[in-house]
Amino acid sequence: LTGLPKSGAIIWGNMSGPTVTVFSDFTCAYCRALSSVLSELNVRVVERPISILGSRALSERVYCAKDPARALRRAYAGDTLEPANCDTSGLDANEKFAAANGIAGTPVIVRSDGAMIEGYRPKDALAAWLKGAR
């Protein structure tokens, strides 16, 4: 995660909780479900949108919104978001990083120690995995 700019992230959740990074696609049902689980786990989420399912326009609407964390919740709820413009080079960096590191699906969850798992995990399994961080 070292090469990623801060600008590519949407940060939400418990700002003083343990940090987890998630590569996600806002049209991915498993990403939506994971978002709910992470909210329950009271963690700080650094969400990095990537367009696996052709959702770049939606990613830009969320990323460029006045309140990206709120827009993220609305996107997962299936709400229509107004178009917004901003510098999307952070999204470009997310996608380049994903391609260079073999991330071809979502969600991908990265723990604070760099350990990574692909796919949705139920709350108890994810909580146990997150506790394994060094």
ROZA-498276 format. One record per residue (C-alpha): x, y, z. Coordinates in steps of 0.02 Angstrom, whole numbers, plus 50000, padded with zeros to 5 digits. Example, Ala and Ser with C-alpha at 12.3 -4.5 7.8 and 13.67 -1.06 7.14 Angstrom:
2
PT      xx      yy      zz
PT   50615   49775   50390
PT   50684   49947   50357
END
This chain:
134
PT      xx      yy      zz
PT   50000   50000   50000
PT   50153   50110   50013
PT   50142   50177   49836
PT   49962   50234   49850
PT   49923   50419   49873
PT   49811   50471   50017
PT   49701   50555   49888
PT   49633   50390   49822
PT   49546   50341   49983
PT   49375   50370   50059
PT   49397   50356   50247
PT   49249   50312   50357
PT   49202   50220   50516
PT   49281   50237   50688
PT   49427   50356   50662
PT   49513   50291   50820
PT   49482   50107   50782
PT   49602   49985   50700
PT   49629   50023   50516
PT   49580   49909   50374
PT   49600   49949   50189
PT   49470   49886   50066
PT   49478   49884   49877
PT   49297   49889   49824
PT   49175   49916   49682
PT   49015   50009   49724
PT   48912   49892   49614
PT   48978   49735   49700
PT   48849   49652   49814
PT   48986   49573   49920
PT   49068   49744   49944
PT   48901   49814   50003
PT   48882   49671   50127
PT   49062   49693   50186
PT   49030   49878   50214
PT   48892   49833   50338
PT   49004   49708   50428
PT   49147   49832   50442
PT   49029   49961   50514
PT   48978   49837   50649
PT   49160   49797   50688
PT   49194   49978   50735
PT   49352   49994   50629
PT   49427   50137   50529
PT   49402   50095   50345
PT   49514   50161   50207
PT   49408   50118   50057
PT   49493   50121   49888
PT   49369   50111   49744
PT   49418   50014   49589
PT   49309   49985   49437
PT   49303   49797   49416
PT   49122   49795   49357
PT   49128   49948   49244
PT   49079   50068   49383
PT   49205   50208   49355
PT   49071   50342   49335
PT   48992   50291   49502
PT   49164   50289   49586
PT   49193   50466   49524
PT   49023   50524   49590
PT   49062   50452   49762
PT   49243   50509   49766
PT   49204   50686   49708
PT   49052   50712   49820
PT   49058   50848   49955
PT   49044   50708   50085
PT   49122   50552   50007
PT   49085   50441   50159
PT   48900   50484   50149
PT   48901   50462   49960
PT   48982   50291   49985
PT   48838   50236   50097
PT   48712   50303   49971
PT   48799   50213   49827
PT   48792   50047   49920
PT   48608   50080   49956
PT   48577   50098   49770
PT   48535   50283   49776
PT   48565   50391   49624
PT   48709   50512   49649
PT   48729   50677   49559
PT   48879   50693   49443
PT   49025   50784   49522
PT   49194   50834   49456
PT   49362   50835   49542
PT   49540   50773   49518
PT   49519   50584   49501
PT   49703   50541   49490
PT   49685   50453   49658
PT   49559   50333   49579
PT   49681   50306   49435
PT   49816   50262   49561
PT   49701   50137   49648
PT   49666   50049   49483
PT   49850   50046   49431
PT   49898   49976   49601
PT   49762   49843   49590
PT   49817   49790   49416
PT   50001   49785   49465
PT   49963   49680   49619
PT   49845   49553   49541
PT   49686   49622   49617
PT   49556   49572   49488
PT   49401   49556   49598
PT   49319   49640   49746
PT   49317   49655   49890
PT   49499   49638   49940
PT   49536   49673   50122
PT   49708   49725   50185
PT   49753   49721   50368
PT   49869   49849   50450
PT   50013   49724   50442
PT   49991   49701   50254
PT   49904   49532   50261
PT   49770   49521   50126
PT   49615   49417   50094
PT   49500   49417   49945
PT   49312   49409   49954
PT   49177   49435   50082
PT   49195   49362   50257
PT   49059   49349   50391
PT   49077   49461   50543
PT   49151   49332   50663
PT   49278   49267   50537
PT   49331   49442   50488
PT   49345   49499   50670
PT   49458   49350   50709
PT   49565   49385   50555
PT   49583   49569   50600
PT   49639   49524   50776
PT   49784   49428   50700
PT   49870   49589   50644
PT   50044   49611   50713
END
